[in-house]
């Protein structure tokens, strides 16, 4: 029996805030440490990142989206993309490459 039930009333009373609070259940939601990404998806992402790095590409992150953006930018650039020294991979297009060549960045 809860302290509220002992001090106020032993049964549930409609409209009583204390009784209502006792019915709430708290959960960890997305903060649950037992919740994990599927191992297969994790391994695919890790392999894609390793393959990109082996080709000299430096993605802006380890997510599949960042890896694909870096690969696409490398195709447009005609050389490996490096997120440390180049603009965001999703902004690299033919006109960006032309400007980068003009200023001597590539």
C-alpha positions, 0 to 999 in steps of 0.5 A: 500500500502506498503512503497516499493510500495509508494517509488519505484513503485506501481505495481509488477515488475519481478526481483525486490527484494522488490516486491518478499519479499512482496509476502512471507508469514510467518507461525509459523509452529511447533511453533504454540501454537494452535497445540495440541496432540490429547487428546486420545493419551495423555490420553493413554500415561498418563495412561500407565505411571501411570500403570507402576509407580503403578507396581514400574517401573520408565521409563526414560520418559513419552513417550510411547516408554520409557514406553514400553522399561522400561516394557520390561527391567523389564521383563528381569530383573525380577524386576521393572526397575528404570531409575535413577539407571540402564542403559538405558532400551533399553540396558538391555538384558540378558548379561547386567543383568548378569553383573549387578548381578555380580557387585551387582547392582541388 
